[in-house]
Amino acid sequence: MIQSAGFEPVAYQRLGLKPSQRALWNHCILMGMEELCLTLETSGTNTPQALAMRQSLEQLSDEFEIGASIDVQWFYMVGRRAPNI
């Protein structure tokens, strides 16, 4: 991916979610979904979508309360501009 943009890869690492970070990550997901729900609900342009999103938010919140979590992986990539030859 980085080479197709004209860069040379320097470093790359995948970062997994640590168990101690799961509660915070769950909370971040719920806050983001709440913002999306509020935007959909106040826009009034797509009521069925707003209702479905609100229902998903409530169901996800219930799952998080009993210990579920969404597993994610982040990554970082560092590159440098390829030298002109």
PDB file of N, CA, C and O in Angstrom:
ATOM      1  N   MET A   1       0.820  -1.182   0.000  1.00  0.00           N
ATOM      2  CA  MET A   1       0.000   0.000   0.000  1.00  0.00           C
ATOM      3  C   MET A   1       0.870   1.255   0.000  1.00  0.00           C
ATOM      4  O   MET A   1       0.611   2.194  -0.753  1.00  0.00           O
ATOM      5  N   ILE A   2       1.872   1.270   0.820  1.00  0.00           N
ATOM      6  CA  ILE A   2       2.703   2.467   0.934  1.00  0.00           C
ATOM      7  C   ILE A   2       3.584   2.643  -0.304  1.00  0.00           C
ATOM      8  O   ILE A   2       3.878   3.767  -0.710  1.00  0.00           O
ATOM      9  N   GLN A   3       4.000   1.529  -0.897  1.00  0.00           N
ATOM     10  CA  GLN A   3       4.827   1.612  -2.097  1.00  0.00           C
ATOM     11  C   GLN A   3       4.031   2.136  -3.286  1.00  0.00           C
ATOM     12  O   GLN A   3       4.579   2.844  -4.131  1.00  0.00           O
ATOM     13  N   SER A   4       2.757   1.801  -3.360  1.00  0.00           N
ATOM     14  CA  SER A   4       1.946   2.290  -4.471  1.00  0.00           C
ATOM     15  C   SER A   4       1.761   3.804  -4.405  1.00  0.00           C
ATOM     16  O   SER A   4       1.410   4.434  -5.402  1.00  0.00           O
ATOM     17  N   ALA A   5       1.999   4.387  -3.224  1.00  0.00           N
ATOM     18  CA  ALA A   5       1.912   5.840  -3.063  1.00  0.00           C
ATOM     19  C   ALA A   5       3.262   6.511  -3.274  1.00  0.00           C
ATOM     20  O   ALA A   5       3.384   7.724  -3.107  1.00  0.00           O
ATOM     21  N   GLY A   6       4.282   5.730  -3.643  1.00  0.00           N
ATOM     22  CA  GLY A   6       5.601   6.286  -3.927  1.00  0.00           C
ATOM     23  C   GLY A   6       6.526   6.391  -2.727  1.00  0.00           C
ATOM     24  O   GLY A   6       7.491   7.154  -2.753  1.00  0.00           O
ATOM     25  N   PHE A   7       6.242   5.634  -1.676  1.00  0.00           N
ATOM     26  CA  PHE A   7       7.076   5.670  -0.478  1.00  0.00           C
ATOM     27  C   PHE A   7       7.748   4.325  -0.261  1.00  0.00           C
ATOM     28  O   PHE A   7       7.273   3.292  -0.733  1.00  0.00           O
ATOM     29  N   GLU A   8       8.863   4.356   0.461  1.00  0.00           N
ATOM     30  CA  GLU A   8       9.537   3.130   0.875  1.00  0.00           C
ATOM     31  C   GLU A   8       9.105   2.820   2.303  1.00  0.00           C
ATOM     32  O   GLU A   8       9.099   3.718   3.145  1.00  0.00           O
ATOM     33  N   PRO A   9       8.746   1.586   2.596  1.00  0.00           N
ATOM     34  CA  PRO A   9       8.349   1.262   3.970  1.00  0.00           C
ATOM     35  C   PRO A   9       9.551   1.303   4.914  1.00  0.00           C
ATOM     36  O   PRO A   9      10.624   0.791   4.594  1.00  0.00           O
ATOM     37  N   VAL A  10       9.355   1.913   6.068  1.00  0.00           N
ATOM     38  CA  VAL A  10      10.397   1.994   7.087  1.00  0.00           C
ATOM     39  C   VAL A  10      10.011   1.141   8.292  1.00  0.00           C
ATOM     40  O   VAL A  10      10.839   0.397   8.820  1.00  0.00           O
ATOM     41  N   ALA A  11       8.761   1.248   8.726  1.00  0.00           N
ATOM     42  CA  ALA A  11       8.297   0.480   9.881  1.00  0.00           C
ATOM     43  C   ALA A  11       6.808   0.197   9.730  1.00  0.00           C
ATOM     44  O   ALA A  11       6.060   0.978   9.143  1.00  0.00           O
ATOM     45  N   TYR A  12       6.405  -0.938  10.274  1.00  0.00           N
ATOM     46  CA  TYR A  12       5.001  -1.333  10.237  1.00  0.00           C
ATOM     47  C   TYR A  12       4.754  -2.239  11.439  1.00  0.00           C
ATOM     48  O   TYR A  12       5.548  -3.135  11.726  1.00  0.00           O
ATOM     49  N   GLN A  13       3.663  -2.000  12.127  1.00  0.00           N
ATOM     50  CA  GLN A  13       3.330  -2.873  13.245  1.00  0.00           C
ATOM     51  C   GLN A  13       1.820  -2.893  13.450  1.00  0.00           C
ATOM     52  O   GLN A  13       1.147  -1.867  13.347  1.00  0.00           O
ATOM     53  N   ARG A  14       1.301  -4.093  13.744  1.00  0.00           N
ATOM     54  CA  ARG A  14      -0.109  -4.247  14.122  1.00  0.00           C
ATOM     55  C   ARG A  14      -0.196  -4.143  15.638  1.00  0.00           C
ATOM     56  O   ARG A  14       0.654  -4.662  16.362  1.00  0.00           O
ATOM     57  N   LEU A  15      -1.227  -3.470  16.100  1.00  0.00           N
ATOM     58  CA  LEU A  15      -1.432  -3.304  17.530  1.00  0.00           C
ATOM     59  C   LEU A  15      -2.797  -3.859  17.902  1.00  0.00           C
ATOM     60  O   LEU A  15      -3.820  -3.434  17.366  1.00  0.00           O
ATOM     61  N   GLY A  16      -2.802  -4.799  18.809  1.00  0.00           N
ATOM     62  CA  GLY A  16      -4.057  -5.393  19.249  1.00  0.00           C
ATOM     63  C   GLY A  16      -4.599  -4.698  20.483  1.00  0.00           C
ATOM     64  O   GLY A  16      -3.889  -3.937  21.139  1.00  0.00           O
ATOM     65  N   LEU A  17      -5.836  -4.957  20.790  1.00  0.00           N
ATOM     66  CA  LEU A  17      -6.502  -4.384  21.948  1.00  0.00           C
ATOM     67  C   LEU A  17      -6.135  -5.189  23.187  1.00  0.00           C
ATOM     68  O   LEU A  17      -6.351  -6.400  23.227  1.00  0.00           O
ATOM     69  N   LYS A  18      -5.584  -4.528  24.193  1.00  0.00           N
ATOM     70  CA  LYS A  18      -5.241  -5.198  25.443  1.00  0.00           C
ATOM     71  C   LYS A  18      -6.503  -5.374  26.280  1.00  0.00           C
ATOM     72  O   LYS A  18      -7.410  -4.544  26.207  1.00  0.00           O
ATOM     73  N   PRO A  19      -6.575  -6.429  27.065  1.00  0.00           N
ATOM     74  CA  PRO A  19      -7.769  -6.638  27.901  1.00  0.00           C
ATOM     75  C   PRO A  19      -8.109  -5.430  28.775  1.00  0.00           C
ATOM     76  O   PRO A  19      -9.284  -5.127  28.983  1.00  0.00           O
ATOM     77  N   SER A  20      -7.103  -4.749  29.280  1.00  0.00           N
ATOM     78  CA  SER A  20      -7.354  -3.591  30.144  1.00  0.00           C
ATOM     79  C   SER A  20      -7.947  -2.405  29.385  1.00  0.00           C
ATOM     80  O   SER A  20      -8.449  -1.468  30.004  1.00  0.00           O
ATOM     81  N   GLN A  21      -7.897  -2.435  28.056  1.00  0.00           N
ATOM     82  CA  GLN A  21      -8.407  -1.336  27.248  1.00  0.00           C
ATOM     83  C   GLN A  21      -9.823  -1.587  26.721  1.00  0.00           C
ATOM     84  O   GLN A  21     -10.434  -0.689  26.141  1.00  0.00           O
ATOM     85  N   ARG A  22     -10.337  -2.776  26.912  1.00  0.00           N
ATOM     86  CA  ARG A  22     -11.622  -3.143  26.319  1.00  0.00           C
ATOM     87  C   ARG A  22     -12.782  -2.276  26.820  1.00  0.00           C
ATOM     88  O   ARG A  22     -13.604  -1.836  26.016  1.00  0.00           O
ATOM     89  N   ALA A  23     -12.865  -2.023  28.117  1.00  0.00           N
ATOM     90  CA  ALA A  23     -13.978  -1.226  28.645  1.00  0.00           C
ATOM     91  C   ALA A  23     -13.960   0.180  28.060  1.00  0.00           C
ATOM     92  O   ALA A  23     -15.007   0.718  27.701  1.00  0.00           O
ATOM     93  N   LEU A  24     -12.787   0.771  27.965  1.00  0.00           N
ATOM     94  CA  LEU A  24     -12.673   2.110  27.389  1.00  0.00           C
ATOM     95  C   LEU A  24     -13.055   2.100  25.911  1.00  0.00           C
ATOM     96  O   LEU A  24     -13.756   2.998  25.446  1.00  0.00           O
ATOM     97  N   TRP A  25     -12.599   1.094  25.173  1.00  0.00           N
ATOM     98  CA  TRP A  25     -12.929   0.993  23.748  1.00  0.00           C
ATOM     99  C   TRP A  25     -14.433   0.806  23.562  1.00  0.00           C
ATOM    100  O   TRP A  25     -15.028   1.416  22.674  1.00  0.00           O
ATOM    101  N   ASN A  26     -15.050  -0.035  24.396  1.00  0.00           N
ATOM    102  CA  ASN A  26     -16.497  -0.222  24.332  1.00  0.00           C
ATOM    103  C   ASN A  26     -17.210   1.110  24.522  1.00  0.00           C
ATOM    104  O   ASN A  26     -18.156   1.428  23.801  1.00  0.00           O
ATOM    105  N   HIS A  27     -16.755   1.874  25.487  1.00  0.00           N
ATOM    106  CA  HIS A  27     -17.371   3.171  25.769  1.00  0.00           C
ATOM    107  C   HIS A  27     -17.213   4.123  24.579  1.00  0.00           C
ATOM    108  O   HIS A  27     -18.145   4.856  24.248  1.00  0.00           O
ATOM    109  N   CYS A  28     -16.069   4.116  23.952  1.00  0.00           N
ATOM    110  CA  CYS A  28     -15.838   4.962  22.771  1.00  0.00           C
ATOM    111  C   CYS A  28     -16.791   4.582  21.633  1.00  0.00           C
ATOM    112  O   CYS A  28     -17.328   5.456  20.952  1.00  0.00           O
ATOM    113  N   ILE A  29     -16.994   3.304  21.433  1.00  0.00           N
ATOM    114  CA  ILE A  29     -17.913   2.840  20.384  1.00  0.00           C
ATOM    115  C   ILE A  29     -19.332   3.329  20.674  1.00  0.00           C
ATOM    116  O   ILE A  29     -20.021   3.828  19.784  1.00  0.00           O
ATOM    117  N   LEU A  30     -19.755   3.181  21.927  1.00  0.00           N
ATOM    118  CA  LEU A  30     -21.109   3.601  22.291  1.00  0.00           C
ATOM    119  C   LEU A  30     -21.292   5.113  22.128  1.00  0.00           C
ATOM    120  O   LEU A  30     -22.339   5.568  21.666  1.00  0.00           O
ATOM    121  N   MET A  31     -20.275   5.887  22.506  1.00  0.00           N
ATOM    122  CA  MET A  31     -20.378   7.344  22.352  1.00  0.00           C
ATOM    123  C   MET A  31     -20.461   7.736  20.878  1.00  0.00           C
ATOM    124  O   MET A  31     -21.233   8.623  20.514  1.00  0.00           O
ATOM    125  N   GLY A  32     -19.681   7.087  20.041  1.00  0.00           N
ATOM    126  CA  GLY A  32     -19.732   7.382  18.611  1.00  0.00           C
ATOM    127  C   GLY A  32     -21.075   7.020  18.009  1.00  0.00           C
ATOM    128  O   GLY A  32     -21.627   7.766  17.200  1.00  0.00           O
ATOM    129  N   MET A  33     -21.596   5.866  18.411  1.00  0.00           N
ATOM    130  CA  MET A  33     -22.912   5.451  17.902  1.00  0.00           C
ATOM    131  C   MET A  33     -24.018   6.382  18.400  1.00  0.00           C
ATOM    132  O   MET A  33     -24.971   6.664  17.674  1.00  0.00           O
ATOM    133  N   GLU A  34     -23.888   6.857  19.639  1.00  0.00           N
ATOM    134  CA  GLU A  34     -24.876   7.789  20.187  1.00  0.00           C
ATOM    135  C   GLU A  34     -24.893   9.084  19.365  1.00  0.00           C
ATOM    136  O   GLU A  34     -25.964   9.614  19.068  1.00  0.00           O
ATOM    137  N   GLU A  35     -23.734   9.584  19.007  1.00  0.00           N
ATOM    138  CA  GLU A  35     -23.653  10.793  18.173  1.00  0.00           C
ATOM    139  C   GLU A  35     -24.319  10.565  16.820  1.00  0.00           C
ATOM    140  O   GLU A  35     -25.050  11.422  16.322  1.00  0.00           O
ATOM    141  N   LEU A  36     -24.059   9.405  16.237  1.00  0.00           N
ATOM    142  CA  LEU A  36     -24.674   9.081  14.950  1.00  0.00           C
ATOM    143  C   LEU A  36     -26.192   8.977  15.090  1.00  0.00           C
ATOM    144  O   LEU A  36     -26.932   9.475  14.242  1.00  0.00           O
ATOM    145  N   CYS A  37     -26.647   8.336  16.152  1.00  0.00           N
ATOM    146  CA  CYS A  37     -28.094   8.216  16.390  1.00  0.00           C
ATOM    147  C   CYS A  37     -28.730   9.600  16.520  1.00  0.00           C
ATOM    148  O   CYS A  37     -29.766   9.869  15.911  1.00  0.00           O
ATOM    149  N   LEU A  38     -28.117  10.465  17.303  1.00  0.00           N
ATOM    150  CA  LEU A  38     -28.667  11.811  17.486  1.00  0.00           C
ATOM    151  C   LEU A  38     -28.724  12.578  16.171  1.00  0.00           C
ATOM    152  O   LEU A  38     -29.691  13.290  15.902  1.00  0.00           O
ATOM    153  N   THR A  39     -27.693  12.431  15.361  1.00  0.00           N
ATOM    154  CA  THR A  39     -27.670  13.108  14.064  1.00  0.00           C
ATOM    155  C   THR A  39     -28.800  12.598  13.172  1.00  0.00           C
ATOM    156  O   THR A  39     -29.506  13.387  12.544  1.00  0.00           O
ATOM    157  N   LEU A  40     -28.967  11.288  13.120  1.00  0.00           N
ATOM    158  CA  LEU A  40     -30.041  10.711  12.305  1.00  0.00           C
ATOM    159  C   LEU A  40     -31.422  11.096  12.826  1.00  0.00           C
ATOM    160  O   LEU A  40     -32.331  11.402  12.054  1.00  0.00           O
ATOM    161  N   GLU A  41     -31.559  11.076  14.146  1.00  0.00           N
ATOM    162  CA  GLU A  41     -32.862  11.383  14.738  1.00  0.00           C
ATOM    163  C   GLU A  41     -33.256  12.849  14.556  1.00  0.00           C
ATOM    164  O   GLU A  41     -34.427  13.148  14.326  1.00  0.00           O
ATOM    165  N   THR A  42     -32.308  13.747  14.655  1.00  0.00           N
ATOM    166  CA  THR A  42     -32.631  15.174  14.533  1.00  0.00           C
ATOM    167  C   THR A  42     -32.729  15.631  13.089  1.00  0.00           C
ATOM    168  O   THR A  42     -33.353  16.653  12.804  1.00  0.00           O
ATOM    169  N   SER A  43     -32.120  14.888  12.173  1.00  0.00           N
ATOM    170  CA  SER A  43     -32.208  15.283  10.762  1.00  0.00           C
ATOM    171  C   SER A  43     -33.588  14.965  10.194  1.00  0.00           C
ATOM    172  O   SER A  43     -34.082  15.668   9.312  1.00  0.00           O
ATOM    173  N   GLY A  44     -34.200  13.913  10.698  1.00  0.00           N
ATOM    174  CA  GLY A  44     -35.535  13.534  10.251  1.00  0.00           C
ATOM    175  C   GLY A  44     -35.606  13.053   8.811  1.00  0.00           C
ATOM    176  O   GLY A  44     -36.701  12.902   8.269  1.00  0.00           O
ATOM    177  N   THR A  45     -34.467  12.810   8.182  1.00  0.00           N
ATOM    178  CA  THR A  45     -34.478  12.426   6.771  1.00  0.00           C
ATOM    179  C   THR A  45     -34.653  10.931   6.548  1.00  0.00           C
ATOM    180  O   THR A  45     -35.129  10.512   5.493  1.00  0.00           O
ATOM    181  N   ASN A  46     -34.272  10.125   7.535  1.00  0.00           N
ATOM    182  CA  ASN A  46     -34.367   8.677   7.352  1.00  0.00           C
ATOM    183  C   ASN A  46     -34.761   8.023   8.677  1.00  0.00           C
ATOM    184  O   ASN A  46     -33.925   7.426   9.355  1.00  0.00           O
ATOM    185  N   THR A  47     -36.011   8.138   9.030  1.00  0.00           N
ATOM    186  CA  THR A  47     -36.497   7.641  10.314  1.00  0.00           C
ATOM    187  C   THR A  47     -36.276   6.140  10.507  1.00  0.00           C
ATOM    188  O   THR A  47     -35.850   5.748  11.593  1.00  0.00           O
ATOM    189  N   PRO A  48     -36.540   5.276   9.521  1.00  0.00           N
ATOM    190  CA  PRO A  48     -36.283   3.841   9.737  1.00  0.00           C
ATOM    191  C   PRO A  48     -34.810   3.559  10.058  1.00  0.00           C
ATOM    192  O   PRO A  48     -34.508   2.710  10.896  1.00  0.00           O
ATOM    193  N   GLN A  49     -33.905   4.265   9.395  1.00  0.00           N
ATOM    194  CA  GLN A  49     -32.488   4.067   9.660  1.00  0.00           C
ATOM    195  C   GLN A  49     -32.147   4.541  11.075  1.00  0.00           C
ATOM    196  O   GLN A  49     -31.360   3.898  11.770  1.00  0.00           O
ATOM    197  N   ALA A  50     -32.728   5.650  11.499  1.00  0.00           N
ATOM    198  CA  ALA A  50     -32.486   6.164  12.848  1.00  0.00           C
ATOM    199  C   ALA A  50     -32.992   5.183  13.896  1.00  0.00           C
ATOM    200  O   ALA A  50     -32.316   4.945  14.897  1.00  0.00           O
ATOM    201  N   LEU A  51     -34.167   4.616  13.678  1.00  0.00           N
ATOM    202  CA  LEU A  51     -34.714   3.640  14.623  1.00  0.00           C
ATOM    203  C   LEU A  51     -33.863   2.376  14.684  1.00  0.00           C
ATOM    204  O   LEU A  51     -33.624   1.834  15.763  1.00  0.00           O
ATOM    205  N   ALA A  52     -33.414   1.913  13.537  1.00  0.00           N
ATOM    206  CA  ALA A  52     -32.563   0.716  13.493  1.00  0.00           C
ATOM    207  C   ALA A  52     -31.231   0.968  14.195  1.00  0.00           C
ATOM    208  O   ALA A  52     -30.734   0.101  14.914  1.00  0.00           O
ATOM    209  N   MET A  53     -30.659   2.137  13.990  1.00  0.00           N
ATOM    210  CA  MET A  53     -29.386   2.465  14.636  1.00  0.00           C
ATOM    211  C   MET A  53     -29.566   2.556  16.146  1.00  0.00           C
ATOM    212  O   MET A  53     -28.723   2.070  16.899  1.00  0.00           O
ATOM    213  N   ARG A  54     -30.652   3.171  16.596  1.00  0.00           N
ATOM    214  CA  ARG A  54     -30.906   3.291  18.036  1.00  0.00           C
ATOM    215  C   ARG A  54     -31.088   1.905  18.655  1.00  0.00           C
ATOM    216  O   ARG A  54     -30.592   1.642  19.750  1.00  0.00           O
ATOM    217  N   GLN A  55     -31.793   1.027  17.960  1.00  0.00           N
ATOM    218  CA  GLN A  55     -31.993  -0.333  18.464  1.00  0.00           C
ATOM    219  C   GLN A  55     -30.652  -1.080  18.537  1.00  0.00           C
ATOM    220  O   GLN A  55     -30.392  -1.792  19.507  1.00  0.00           O
ATOM    221  N   SER A  56     -29.815  -0.918  17.525  1.00  0.00           N
ATOM    222  CA  SER A  56     -28.485  -1.557  17.531  1.00  0.00           C
ATOM    223  C   SER A  56     -27.647  -1.032  18.687  1.00  0.00           C
ATOM    224  O   SER A  56     -26.940  -1.797  19.344  1.00  0.00           O
ATOM    225  N   LEU A  57     -27.724   0.267  18.936  1.00  0.00           N
ATOM    226  CA  LEU A  57     -26.977   0.869  20.036  1.00  0.00           C
ATOM    227  C   LEU A  57     -27.414   0.268  21.372  1.00  0.00           C
ATOM    228  O   LEU A  57     -26.574  -0.066  22.207  1.00  0.00           O
ATOM    229  N   GLU A  58     -28.696   0.134  21.570  1.00  0.00           N
ATOM    230  CA  GLU A  58     -29.200  -0.420  22.828  1.00  0.00           C
ATOM    231  C   GLU A  58     -28.804  -1.884  22.992  1.00  0.00           C
ATOM    232  O   GLU A  58     -28.436  -2.308  24.087  1.00  0.00           O
ATOM    233  N   GLN A  59     -28.877  -2.647  21.922  1.00  0.00           N
ATOM    234  CA  GLN A  59     -28.496  -4.059  21.984  1.00  0.00           C
ATOM    235  C   GLN A  59     -26.995  -4.207  22.255  1.00  0.00           C
ATOM    236  O   GLN A  59     -26.582  -5.061  23.040  1.00  0.00           O
ATOM    237  N   LEU A  60     -26.198  -3.384  21.612  1.00  0.00           N
ATOM    238  CA  LEU A  60     -24.756  -3.439  21.818  1.00  0.00           C
ATOM    239  C   LEU A  60     -24.406  -3.054  23.246  1.00  0.00           C
ATOM    240  O   LEU A  60     -23.541  -3.674  23.865  1.00  0.00           O
ATOM    241  N   SER A  61     -25.064  -2.046  23.765  1.00  0.00           N
ATOM    242  CA  SER A  61     -24.844  -1.627  25.141  1.00  0.00           C
ATOM    243  C   SER A  61     -25.150  -2.764  26.111  1.00  0.00           C
ATOM    244  O   SER A  61     -24.406  -2.990  27.066  1.00  0.00           O
ATOM    245  N   ASP A  62     -26.242  -3.474  25.863  1.00  0.00           N
ATOM    246  CA  ASP A  62     -26.593  -4.631  26.701  1.00  0.00           C
ATOM    247  C   ASP A  62     -25.514  -5.712  26.633  1.00  0.00           C
ATOM    248  O   ASP A  62     -25.160  -6.304  27.652  1.00  0.00           O
ATOM    249  N   GLU A  63     -24.998  -5.964  25.442  1.00  0.00           N
ATOM    250  CA  GLU A  63     -23.940  -6.974  25.275  1.00  0.00           C
ATOM    251  C   GLU A  63     -22.664  -6.560  26.012  1.00  0.00           C
ATOM    252  O   GLU A  63     -22.015  -7.386  26.654  1.00  0.00           O
ATOM    253  N   PHE A  64     -22.315  -5.287  25.916  1.00  0.00           N
ATOM    254  CA  PHE A  64     -21.118  -4.800  26.600  1.00  0.00           C
ATOM    255  C   PHE A  64     -21.259  -4.943  28.115  1.00  0.00           C
ATOM    256  O   PHE A  64     -20.283  -5.233  28.806  1.00  0.00           O
ATOM    257  N   GLU A  65     -22.463  -4.741  28.627  1.00  0.00           N
ATOM    258  CA  GLU A  65     -22.685  -4.829  30.075  1.00  0.00           C
ATOM    259  C   GLU A  65     -22.435  -6.234  30.610  1.00  0.00           C
ATOM    260  O   GLU A  65     -22.096  -6.395  31.782  1.00  0.00           O
ATOM    261  N   ILE A  66     -22.598  -7.246  29.773  1.00  0.00           N
ATOM    262  CA  ILE A  66     -22.371  -8.620  30.252  1.00  0.00           C
ATOM    263  C   ILE A  66     -20.993  -9.147  29.848  1.00  0.00           C
ATOM    264  O   ILE A  66     -20.717 -10.340  29.976  1.00  0.00           O
ATOM    265  N   GLY A  67     -20.135  -8.253  29.362  1.00  0.00           N
ATOM    266  CA  GLY A  67     -18.744  -8.635  29.132  1.00  0.00           C
ATOM    267  C   GLY A  67     -18.294  -8.760  27.700  1.00  0.00           C
ATOM    268  O   GLY A  67     -17.120  -9.035  27.455  1.00  0.00           O
ATOM    269  N   ALA A  68     -19.182  -8.568  26.742  1.00  0.00           N
ATOM    270  CA  ALA A  68     -18.770  -8.643  25.333  1.00  0.00           C
ATOM    271  C   ALA A  68     -17.913  -7.437  24.970  1.00  0.00           C
ATOM    272  O   ALA A  68     -17.961  -6.405  25.639  1.00  0.00           O
ATOM    273  N   SER A  69     -17.141  -7.574  23.921  1.00  0.00           N
ATOM    274  CA  SER A  69     -16.318  -6.480  23.432  1.00  0.00           C
ATOM    275  C   SER A  69     -16.058  -6.700  21.948  1.00  0.00           C
ATOM    276  O   SER A  69     -16.049  -7.835  21.470  1.00  0.00           O
ATOM    277  N   ILE A  70     -15.849  -5.620  21.236  1.00  0.00           N
ATOM    278  CA  ILE A  70     -15.509  -5.717  19.818  1.00  0.00           C
ATOM    279  C   ILE A  70     -13.991  -5.732  19.709  1.00  0.00           C
ATOM    280  O   ILE A  70     -13.312  -4.814  20.169  1.00  0.00           O
ATOM    281  N   ASP A  71     -13.478  -6.771  19.103  1.00  0.00           N
ATOM    282  CA  ASP A  71     -12.027  -6.906  18.959  1.00  0.00           C
ATOM    283  C   ASP A  71     -11.577  -6.117  17.738  1.00  0.00           C
ATOM    284  O   ASP A  71     -12.142  -6.256  16.653  1.00  0.00           O
ATOM    285  N   VAL A  72     -10.569  -5.300  17.923  1.00  0.00           N
ATOM    286  CA  VAL A  72     -10.052  -4.490  16.829  1.00  0.00           C
ATOM    287  C   VAL A  72      -8.539  -4.616  16.771  1.00  0.00           C
ATOM    288  O   VAL A  72      -7.888  -4.998  17.744  1.00  0.00           O
ATOM    289  N   GLN A  73      -8.003  -4.289  15.620  1.00  0.00           N
ATOM    290  CA  GLN A  73      -6.562  -4.182  15.469  1.00  0.00           C
ATOM    291  C   GLN A  73      -6.267  -2.878  14.758  1.00  0.00           C
ATOM    292  O   GLN A  73      -6.889  -2.542  13.750  1.00  0.00           O
ATOM    293  N   TRP A  74      -5.317  -2.161  15.295  1.00  0.00           N
ATOM    294  CA  TRP A  74      -4.829  -0.957  14.640  1.00  0.00           C
ATOM    295  C   TRP A  74      -3.473  -1.289  14.053  1.00  0.00           C
ATOM    296  O   TRP A  74      -2.874  -2.315  14.377  1.00  0.00           O
ATOM    297  N   PHE A  75      -3.006  -0.427  13.202  1.00  0.00           N
ATOM    298  CA  PHE A  75      -1.649  -0.592  12.720  1.00  0.00           C
ATOM    299  C   PHE A  75      -1.078   0.785  12.450  1.00  0.00           C
ATOM    300  O   PHE A  75      -1.805   1.750  12.211  1.00  0.00           O
ATOM    301  N   TYR A  76       0.229   0.848  12.494  1.00  0.00           N
ATOM    302  CA  TYR A  76       0.876   2.067  12.052  1.00  0.00           C
ATOM    303  C   TYR A  76       1.892   1.705  10.997  1.00  0.00           C
ATOM    304  O   TYR A  76       2.448   0.607  10.989  1.00  0.00           O
ATOM    305  N   MET A  77       2.119   2.638  10.117  1.00  0.00           N
ATOM    306  CA  MET A  77       3.046   2.436   9.022  1.00  0.00           C
ATOM    307  C   MET A  77       3.827   3.734   8.844  1.00  0.00           C
ATOM    308  O   MET A  77       3.248   4.817   8.768  1.00  0.00           O
ATOM    309  N   VAL A  78       5.125   3.607   8.779  1.00  0.00           N
ATOM    310  CA  VAL A  78       5.999   4.759   8.562  1.00  0.00           C
ATOM    311  C   VAL A  78       6.713   4.536   7.242  1.00  0.00           C
ATOM    312  O   VAL A  78       7.217   3.445   6.972  1.00  0.00           O
ATOM    313  N   GLY A  79       6.751   5.567   6.430  1.00  0.00           N
ATOM    314  CA  GLY A  79       7.430   5.460   5.155  1.00  0.00           C
ATOM    315  C   GLY A  79       8.231   6.714   4.853  1.00  0.00           C
ATOM    316  O   GLY A  79       8.050   7.755   5.483  1.00  0.00           O
ATOM    317  N   ARG A  80       9.101   6.596   3.896  1.00  0.00           N
ATOM    318  CA  ARG A  80       9.860   7.772   3.447  1.00  0.00           C
ATOM    319  C   ARG A  80       9.738   7.848   1.939  1.00  0.00           C
ATOM    320  O   ARG A  80       9.560   6.848   1.243  1.00  0.00           O
ATOM    321  N   ARG A  81       9.840   9.049   1.480  1.00  0.00           N
ATOM    322  CA  ARG A  81       9.735   9.268   0.042  1.00  0.00           C
ATOM    323  C   ARG A  81      10.885   8.537  -0.650  1.00  0.00           C
ATOM    324  O   ARG A  81      12.044   8.634  -0.245  1.00  0.00           O
ATOM    325  N   ALA A  82      10.537   7.820  -1.678  1.00  0.00           N
ATOM    326  CA  ALA A  82      11.557   7.099  -2.450  1.00  0.00           C
ATOM    327  C   ALA A  82      12.471   8.111  -3.128  1.00  0.00           C
ATOM    328  O   ALA A  82      12.007   9.119  -3.659  1.00  0.00           O
ATOM    329  N   PRO A  83      13.782   7.835  -3.110  1.00  0.00           N
ATOM    330  CA  PRO A  83      14.702   8.778  -3.755  1.00  0.00           C
ATOM    331  C   PRO A  83      14.498   8.791  -5.275  1.00  0.00           C
ATOM    332  O   PRO A  83      14.223   7.758  -5.887  1.00  0.00           O
ATOM    333  N   ASN A  84      14.635   9.957  -5.857  1.00  0.00           N
ATOM    334  CA  ASN A  84      14.543  10.073  -7.303  1.00  0.00           C
ATOM    335  C   ASN A  84      15.841   9.556  -7.915  1.00  0.00           C
ATOM    336  O   ASN A  84      16.933  10.004  -7.567  1.00  0.00           O
ATOM    337  N   ILE A  85      15.702   8.634  -8.803  1.00  0.00           N
ATOM    338  CA  ILE A  85      16.897   8.052  -9.439  1.00  0.00           C
ATOM    339  C   ILE A  85      17.083   8.644 -10.808  1.00  0.00           C
ATOM    340  O   ILE A  85      18.030   8.289 -11.510  1.00  0.00           O
TER     341      ILE A  85
END
